[in-house]
Each structure stands twice: as C-alpha cells, then as structure tokens.
Amino acid sequence: MLTSFITANTPRDINKTRNVDEEFLRPMTDEEILGSMGDAIAGGTDTTANSLSFIAYYLQHNPEIKEKLQQELYQVLGDDTTRPVTNGDLDKLKYTEAVIYEIARIKPVINMMMRYSSEPDEIAGYKWPARTMFHMNFAAINKNKAHWEDPEKVDPERFMKKDEKRHKCAFNMWGGGLRICPGRKLAMIELKLLTALIYRKYDVELVDKNAPLKTKSTALTTCQELMVKIKPLNPN
C-alpha cells in the first residue's frame, strides 16, 4: 500500500488508469500519504481487530448467544471445517451479523465522531455559528433508553426484528452522509468471515472470566489486553 501511494502518478506507477480529474494526476504529497496510511490502519485494521476482541469478550459472558451463533455456523457451513466459506454462506449468517451489530452497539470501537456545521443553526435553544465542531457521542446514543429497551443487555435479536421501527440515528456504526465509511461493506465481510472461521473450529474462552475488560478510549476504543484460551471444538 505504501509503495502504491509513493509511486502514484510517477513514472514507476503501474496503474495506467487515468479516468480522474486532471488535478489529481500528480504524485501524492508526504502529508497526503501520511493521512491515507493513518486512515487505512486506524479505519481498516484497528477497528476490525478491536471488534473481534470485544466479540470474544462478550460471547464468553453470554454463553447462550455464543451457542446460538455456533449452531448457525454449523447449519450454514456444515461440519467440514476445511470447506471454504463463500459469499453465499456469508449472506445466510444473519444471526452472526446481528451479534456483530449488537456487540458494536454495546462496545463501539468508534465511540464518537466529529462534524463541522456548514451554516449557522439553532439546536436545543442554543445558537451555533457556522464552522462549529459537534461531537456525536455514539457510546451514549447506543444506550439511549428512548430508543433501546434494556440497553445494557446484550441481545442480538434486536437486529433480527425486521418490523421494529427505530430512529435511523439510534445506531450508527459507519458514520453517514458524504463521509460514511467507504470500507463498510468490506469491514462487515471481514468481521463475519473471521468470526465464522474462528467459532466454527474453536472454542474461545477467557483465561479469567472475572477480569474486567481493559480498554482505552481516544478517537477509538481499543482493547489493551484480552487473555484467552483456544481449543478445537472437535479434537479429532
């Protein structure tokens, strides 16, 4: 990736596609390369890794959910753990997807998002000038009792109810608008695939179930330590 950024629109560029605006047909600056690499690592690697850590933690504390997830994996994928997982398989993993969404609601990796207002506005009786920065607190929104029944409970079934009406901003895993996460579809494929590959073959347990989840929150909520034991579901 770094090589691609450095060589973009230089004589060493192997990408001959030129169907973009003329102003972008130039080499990237060091600042642009640094920003793009930061976005790729923070948005494309750290988020997935920490999401999987939180999935492992909350599944261990909710064994009935873990059992139901593994039942779905067996029903969809069968008992041949060497068979590749296909796109068709992933589409059928509805409960697995619901587990991912619910744990992201309970413990969002992206706990807040910042946006600037483009025009003056009045919100909640306060007048805000243009270019005011607003912080959207996803950690609080995801547990707002006005939109979630028993919000502290881990319940993937929330995301299985097609007829349930909920405010469109009550859960926001990917952001929104023009700057919605461009990798959201790839990220969900990765999360579903990795969850399936792990839990169809292995039993993942916490070394100390009573140990608190160690996290650190800045722009991202990251898992600082998670000690687990992994053993095959079928030793044979």
ABEGO torsion letter per residue (X at the ends): XAAAAAABGBAABABABABBBAAABBBBBAAAAAAAAAAAAAAAAAAAAAAAAAAAAAAAABAAAAAAAAAAAAAAAEABAABBBBAAAAAABAAAAAAAAAAAAABBABABBBBBBABBBBBGGBBBBBGBBBBBBAAAAAABAAABBGAABBBAAAAABAABBBBAAABBAAEBEAABBAAAAAAAAAAAAAAAAAAAABBBBBABAABBBBBBBBABBBBABBBBBBBBABAX
